[in-house]
Amino acid sequence: MNEKEIQKQLNSYTRIIGKLREAGIIRTGKVVADYGEYIASQKLKLNLATSSVNKGYDATDSKGKKYEIKTRKASEWNKPTIFPITRSQLEVVDFLIYVEFDNKWNLVRLLKIPAKNIVANNYNRVVISKDLVKNYSIL
């Protein structure tokens, strides 16, 4: 790919991100995370926090419950199996929402897990196990 083609592709990307930002779908520039938050808020009728960099939670429901939303997207070379979470994040929220897209941005997993049921490993990572999918899938 030559420099002109690279610039053409990057300019297309900039236009697309601009349109998604205008529509309120992309809020921070973290495309996967922002889109996951948008999808979760639409599917679960959540109110996204007014600050896109809010510390502690990403959304609330009509009853005031707080939600942390984690999103992963598969690629041709990698399938999501873990996500990071800290104890301090879990202490603030009532639920953790896990959103997973395939390589073509199709929603393939949506989990709603009570924060008290999250078990992180020694590296502050949660493994997406068959049990989590079986017990908390809401698709």
Number of C-alpha atoms within 10 A of each C-alpha: 5 6 8 9 10 11 11 11 11 12 12 12 12 12 11 12 17 14 13 16 16 11 10 12 17 22 20 12 13 9 15 18 19 21 21 26 28 19 18 25 19 12 12 13 13 21 19 20 15 9 10 15 11 11 11 16 22 24 25 20 14 9 6 11 14 23 30 24 22 21 21 19 20 17 13 8 6 9 14 15 13 14 15 12 19 13 12 9 16 22 11 16 20 18 23 24 26 23 23 23 21 16 14 10 14 11 15 12 18 22 23 22 21 15 20 12 11 16 14 17 11 7 9 14 15 17 16 14 10 8 9 15 16 10 11 16 15 14 10
